[in-house]
């Protein structure tokens, strides 16, 4: 089944029943849950449905399509507030994709900083604010909804030297490996962290162990980890003993 056919089937099911779960759609359409979640992200951006935890429902009138529907949304907002406090006025900041980095951008939009990102949603949050300078990385749109990636993105990162990079992830393994679910995404996140003087990992408790088969880095490769008190302490404390700053939101 082509992507367009699958998305049409998803929309029809949500419109008929009023909602649908990822598990249900995965079973009916015979694809993985990861594929369904990406379909739902694309469809949400078009406004035809609204993602909620575990599935999708019909869009609400006036709803913010950039609202985070995930179960750890409150954690992400708390982590974003702490991470934004680590940014100094005048800093050049690399922000990767994700709702946590989008929340950080909201905190920084009125400050004299330069944001460099492949997250197109950040354009919609800070693009009209004269206090903040925004640089969008070039590349191919579509590896994930609202993002750009590919060789052009990587080439642009080679030209950038930032003060700080803020990186999110799909998961943190018990051995401290930080992972994501797309190989190309892992490469960009890794390049971002190397292109900055300081690197900050932002990660909620649900990302332990989370999802993803492609390694970004190890916890000990970051200068700072911002997480919440509910996160498992063992891997984080190993990183702390190796000199990584750990902050709990």
N, C-alpha and C positions, 0 to 999 in steps of 0.2 A: 504494500500500500504506500503510495506517495505521501510526502509530508502534507501537501494541500488536502488530499483526501482524508488523511487521518485527522487533521485539524477541523475539517468540515464535520466529520463524525463526532468529534468532541463537542463542538458548538451545538450540534443538533441534540445530543444527549443532555447537555446542561440546560438547554432551552426547554426540552420536553419535561425533564424531571425537576428542574429548578436548581439542581446541584449534582455533582458527581465526585467520587473519590479517585485518587490516583490509583489505588489498588483495583478498583472497578474498571477504570479505563484501560489500565495495563492488561487486565485479563481479557476484556472484550476485544481490544485491538491487537492483542498478541505482541506487545512490545514491552520494553523494560520500564520500570517506574521512572528512571532517570530521563528516558525519552519523553514520557508523558509530562514530567515536570518542565522540561524545556519547551514543549508545545504550549503548556499553560502560560509560561512566561511570555512567549511571543504573542499569544492571543490576548493576554491581559494588556499588553502595550497597544493593541489595536482597539481596546475598549469593549470587546464583545463579551468578555467575561471577567470575573474578579477572582483571583487566587485567594484561597483561605487555607488554613493549616490542614494538610491531608487531601486537598482537592481544589475544586472551583465551584463558584456559584454565579448567578446572574449579577451583572454590575449594579451597584447602587447609584442612584441619581446623585451627582455631585461628589461621589467618592473620589479620593485622591488615588490615581493609578500608581503612584509611587509609594503608597503605604505598604509597609512590610507585613505580610500575612503570616509569617512564621511564628512558631510557638516561642521562640527565643527573642522576639522583637524587643521586649522590654530590656533584656540583657544587652542587646545590640545598642540600644539608645544610651544605656548607662555606660557601656564601654566607650562609645563614641565621645561622650562628654569628657571622660578622663583622658582619652587619647588627644582630643583637641586641645586640652590644657597643656600638653607637652610640646605644642607647636608655638614657636616664637614669631612675633611680628617680623616681617621681612623674609621669612623662610620660603624656600622653594620646596614644595611638598608633592611627592608622587603618591597618588591614590589609585589603587586598583579597583576591580569590579566588586560589587556586593552592596547589600543594604547597610552594612556597618560603615563602610567608607562613604556612602551617600549621606548617612547621618552625620559623619564628621564634617563633610562639606557644608552641611547646613549650619554647623557651629562656626565655620570659618568664613562664611560668605560675606560678613561685614568687617572682616579684618584685612589689613594690608599684607596679604600673603600671595604667593603664586602657586596655583594648583595645576599639576600636570597629570593627565588621566586618560585612560582608554574607556572610561565609564560615561556613556552618553547621557545617562540620567543626571549626572552632575551638571552637565550643560544646562539642563532645565531648571536646576536649583540655583546656580550662581551666575549663569550667563548674562543676566541683566543687571548685575551689581557692580558699580564702578570701583568699590573699595578693593575687590578681589580680582586678581588677574588669572584668567583661565587659559591653559594651553591644552588643546586636544591632540592626542597622538593619532596619527593616521593609520590606516589599515583596512582590513576587510570587515564589513559589518555582518554579524550573524552567527559567530561561533557560540555566543550566548546573546539573548535579547538585550539590546541597549549597550552593547559593547563592540569594540573593534579589536582585531588581533591579526596575526600573520607576520610575514617577513618585514613589511613596511613598519609595523609597530616596533618590532625589535630593532630595526635600523635607527629609528628615531631615538630609542632609548640609549643607543650607543653615543648619541650627541648630547646627552643630558647629564649634568652633575647636580643633584639635588641635595638639600640639607637633610631631608628626612623622607623615608618611604614608609607608607602604612600599608600593610599587607594583610589580607584576610585569607581564609583557607576553607577547604571542604571538610578537613578532619585533622586530628592530631593522634597519632598512634601511641600505644603504650611505651614504645621505645624512643619517643620524642620526634619521630618523623612527621613533618608537616606536609599534607597531601591535598590534592585537588582531583577533580574528575576528568579534566581535559589536559592532554599532553601540552598543547600549545599554550594553554592558560598557565600551566606550571612554569613553562619557559619564560613567559612574560613576567610573572610574579618574581621569579628568581632574578631576572635581569633588573627589575625595578629595585629590589633590595640591594643589589650590587652597585646601582647607580647613585646611591645616597650615602652621606656620611653616617647617618643613623638609620636603623631599621626598626620598625615597631610592628609586632604581630598582634592583631586584634582577633580574639577567639572566644566564643561563648561556650558554656558548659556542654551544650548539645553537640559540639564539634569533637568531643572526646568519646569514642573514636571518630565519629562522623563518617564521611564517605570520601572515596577517592583512591585511585591506584597510582597516581603520578606524583612523585616527590618534588616539593618546592625547595625544602631546606630542612634543617633540624632546629629544634627549639633553641639550642645553644648558639645558632648562627645569628640570632637577633640580638639587638641591644636591649630591647624592652619587650615584655609580654604584658598585654592588658587583657585580663579575663575577669571572671566573677568568682565569688567565694564558693559556688557550687561546683566549680571545675575540679576534677581529680587532682590531688596535690602531688602525687608521686612524680610524674614526668616534669611538671613545672618546677618542683623543688630541686630536681637534678640540674635543670638549667640555671636556677638561682645559685646553686653551689659552684657553678662554673662561671659566675660573674654576670649573668643576665639579670637585669632589673625586672622584678615582677610586681605589677600593680593590680589590685583587685577593685573593681568598680562596685 
